[in-house]
């Protein structure tokens, strides 16, 4: 049995690597086939002659396309993503500097969204067929249909500009310097800045766990062990939480892995609205300043996280629910 | 052919009649269509024109009798912009959905019908499409190809077909086993004939549902892309209006009349798509899928 499982993990790992390779290849061609000379794409005219030469060599831009491709793949493996035009620094450095901010924002939003979502889902399943349920579903659909940046704009206008409770952007008040990352995480100022963007992102993420939990609850409630618990005369609270919710919860955990992938994409606009210096905002900045190497690096990282999280979700799914046929999800 | 079309529309109509949610969605779209067509008559001003009174420009006017929703910081009429914004929204939404439906249905049909190696290659490609982050991809492509509405549509169409393809494929797998398909095969019908004459009509309602969801996603994404400043500068869309409001400090001035209405319109348009698509319990039974 264990053997089959490991085989599955191995097969999925192979698939993940293949997917990443194809995505990087597509990206390679997108960036080389951009209008204009690929040299223009990779070498900023403001670089010195010497810098230009180094980059030419590093990316083999004077060589034929297939050799450039091999060099590109080799560089990717080494984590060498080139130099950012805008920051005059290596792309990897620039990305690593903002990555923690994206992770803080994402994690806090995920925690809020999944705890509220799970409880909300149980509640809606409990109130099945009542007016509250219809109302709850409609509100949830609204949160999924509302543009995230617009929700962010309204929260900003109300809580920051009108009521002046929260700051309007950034990770800390201008001029604040933290000696260490830890010090930043311990300051109240940081959390004040985090609150609105995290709330906006969690509103966006809330729909999936909530609706998923609700429909799982409705499925599970017809299972014999839940019926049995009901017949034994246990209280509704006990049946709901102890018997139904526990089992309905499993798929939500796997959905959370996919949720991280979602959040990476959703971050792009939210980080921009709140001037939150993270990966998404970096990508937008890179594209609008035609900083090709930086855009490419940021995109590969976001795609990497998504592909990896899909992998985690699949593995978790097969581990948590032994009934699942390993060949497919259901 | 006519019979098939009649059958498809008949089924769609029956579906709409039986589903209150879907009916609501269809009505919302109908109203948006009417607004888009009648925009020049409904909008009191040219949305690009800077309004003035005598020698003075009407900058940042609050809502009033003359300007229903006030004016922008450049003196443009917000209400007129809102009305004209219906046009790009529908154009983007429906053209993206059209490509998505065609591509997704074809991939799903071929994959499900032929099975075997064809199936596994096409499904691998679908997996790759699922691995690409949607919004960042559209931003990168549009940012580099140049800001135009059609580039946005193309960038979205390249990825959005993936859901439709998966669902259509699994539907084809069951339809393929039905007896009328078997009968057609025995009587010597070609693969193409079986796929398009016998199987396709049975999956078209499903691809319509996925198409309607795609309308919603496309409108939402166009708004996000325009908001980030990669939109078509010639076209006043709801996303453009929000971008305009954001960069012109409308938030700190508390100009709610400027940035609230476009968001509500986007939300209504997206909801309408969701409502129609809900028929397949897409929304109430969300699978592990991502955008």
Boltz contact constraints between the chains, C-beta under 6 A:
constraints:
  - contact:
      token1: [A, 19]
      token2: [B, 128]
      max_distance: 6.0
  - contact:
      token1: [A, 19]
      token2: [B, 131]
      max_distance: 6.0
  - contact:
      token1: [A, 22]
      token2: [B, 128]
      max_distance: 6.0
  - contact:
      token1: [A, 23]
      token2: [B, 131]
      max_distance: 6.0
  - contact:
      token1: [A, 34]
      token2: [B, 144]
      max_distance: 6.0
  - contact:
      token1: [A, 141]
      token2: [B, 274]
      max_distance: 6.0
  - contact:
      token1: [A, 145]
      token2: [B, 267]
      max_distance: 6.0
  - contact:
      token1: [A, 145]
      token2: [B, 270]
      max_distance: 6.0
  - contact:
      token1: [A, 145]
      token2: [B, 271]
      max_distance: 6.0
  - contact:
      token1: [A, 146]
      token2: [B, 267]
      max_distance: 6.0
  - contact:
      token1: [A, 147]
      token2: [B, 220]
      max_distance: 6.0
  - contact:
      token1: [A, 147]
      token2: [B, 223]
      max_distance: 6.0
  - contact:
      token1: [A, 147]
      token2: [B, 266]
      max_distance: 6.0
  - contact:
      token1: [A, 149]
      token2: [B, 227]
      max_distance: 6.0
  - contact:
      token1: [A, 150]
      token2: [B, 263]
      max_distance: 6.0
  - contact:
      token1: [A, 153]
      token2: [B, 259]
      max_distance: 6.0
  - contact:
      token1: [A, 156]
      token2: [B, 251]
      max_distance: 6.0
  - contact:
      token1: [A, 157]
      token2: [B, 251]
      max_distance: 6.0
  - contact:
      token1: [A, 161]
      token2: [B, 251]
      max_distance: 6.0
  - contact:
      token1: [A, 161]
      token2: [B, 252]
      max_distance: 6.0
  - contact:
      token1: [A, 162]
      token2: [B, 254]
      max_distance: 6.0
  - contact:
      token1: [A, 208]
      token2: [B, 286]
      max_distance: 6.0
  - contact:
      token1: [A, 211]
      token2: [B, 286]
      max_distance: 6.0
  - contact:
      token1: [A, 212]
      token2: [B, 286]
      max_distance: 6.0
  - contact:
      token1: [A, 215]
      token2: [B, 285]
      max_distance: 6.0
  - contact:
      token1: [A, 255]
      token2: [B, 288]
      max_distance: 6.0
  - contact:
      token1: [A, 258]
      token2: [B, 288]
      max_distance: 6.0
  - contact:
      token1: [A, 258]
      token2: [B, 290]
      max_distance: 6.0
  - contact:
      token1: [A, 261]
      token2: [B, 290]
      max_distance: 6.0
  - contact:
      token1: [A, 262]
      token2: [B, 290]
      max_distance: 6.0
  - contact:
      token1: [A, 265]
      token2: [B, 133]
      max_distance: 6.0
  - contact:
      token1: [A, 265]
      token2: [B, 134]
      max_distance: 6.0
  - contact:
      token1: [A, 265]
      token2: [B, 135]
      max_distance: 6.0
  - contact:
      token1: [A, 268]
      token2: [B, 135]
      max_distance: 6.0
  - contact:
      token1: [A, 268]
      token2: [B, 136]
      max_distance: 6.0
  - contact:
      token1: [A, 269]
      token2: [B, 224]
      max_distance: 6.0
  - contact:
      token1: [A, 283]
      token2: [B, 136]
      max_distance: 6.0
  - contact:
      token1: [A, 284]
      token2: [B, 228]
      max_distance: 6.0
  - contact:
      token1: [A, 287]
      token2: [B, 139]
      max_distance: 6.0
  - contact:
      token1: [A, 287]
      token2: [B, 140]
      max_distance: 6.0
  - contact:
      token1: [A, 287]
      token2: [B, 143]
      max_distance: 6.0
  - contact:
      token1: [A, 295]
      token2: [B, 140]
      max_distance: 6.0
  - contact:
      token1: [A, 299]
      token2: [B, 136]
      max_distance: 6.0
  - contact:
      token1: [A, 299]
      token2: [B, 140]
      max_distance: 6.0
  - contact:
      token1: [A, 302]
      token2: [B, 133]
      max_distance: 6.0
  - contact:
      token1: [A, 302]
      token2: [B, 136]
      max_distance: 6.0
  - contact:
      token1: [A, 303]
      token2: [B, 132]
      max_distance: 6.0
  - contact:
      token1: [A, 303]
      token2: [B, 133]
      max_distance: 6.0
  - contact:
      token1: [A, 306]
      token2: [B, 133]
      max_distance: 6.0
  - contact:
      token1: [A, 307]
      token2: [B, 131]
      max_distance: 6.0
